[in-house]
């Protein structure tokens, strides 16, 4: 993921992917090599990415918003 999108900070913080600077082909190639060569890292990153995706489901967001609205006086 490049630092262009707004989600990169969460991806980086949760170790759910590798972040490279936009236009940095060398960094992108290095990231791809690391993912390809390190199966333990790849598995861990994939598990973290799945948890991140599951935590951002619309149903969960709806529950959070509903609780917030209902808690208002």
Long-range contacts (C-beta under 8 A, 24 or more apart in sequence): 10-52, 11-49, 11-52, 14-48, 14-51, 14-52, 15-44, 15-45, 15-48, 16-45, 16-48, 16-49, 16-51, 16-52, 17-45, 17-49, 18-45
